[in-house]
Amino acid sequence: MNFWYFLTALTLLSALMVVLSKNPIHSVLYLVFTFFCISGHYVLLNAQFLMAVNIVVYAGAIMVLFLFVIMMMDLRKNMPDSKSTLTKLAGAVLGGTLLVILIAASRKVDLKDAVGISTFKGQTGMVEGLGQILYRDYVLPFELVSVLFFVAMVGAVMLGKREAGERNF
């Protein structure tokens, strides 16, 4: 349990650094570290498949794209104007209000009833159980989503291969 608190504090600190960092490269690197911390939470929840997907998809592929876009931008030319005092004050008031609401909502929650230790199985987050549920109970939505992705991919290729000035549709 102590490791969970340490990992949670590390996750919150790195997520805070994503927002507070002035350099966008540092911000993206803090975001990658936040994704790794979240993957650690998945391991503690016995969801190894989600941990692997989180690392491969988010910390790997998407963060590489973010870094590529940031590197391609000329950040010296696109510096935003300084925020006014009123904007900073409004942001602080809204953030404080959200914090008070979250604290008030979390005090009402009883986690002892929600955990469900009596129904916990050792193979809950494993790939085999996920695959059986996905292909046995949800095979039709799974196949419909794959067809939807295929149509989106064909549409993206059609839009990308269009010649300048040509209208295909």
Buried (B, 14 or more C-beta within 10 A) or exposed (E): EEEEEEBBEBBEEBBEBBEEBEEBEEBBBBBBBBBBBBBBBBBBEBBBBBBBBBBEEBBEEEBEEBBEEBEEEEEEEEEEEEEEEEEEEEEEEEEEEEEEEEEEEEEEEEEEEEEEEEEEEEEEBBEEEBEEEEEEEEEEEEEEEEEEEEEEEEEEEEEEEEEEEEEEE
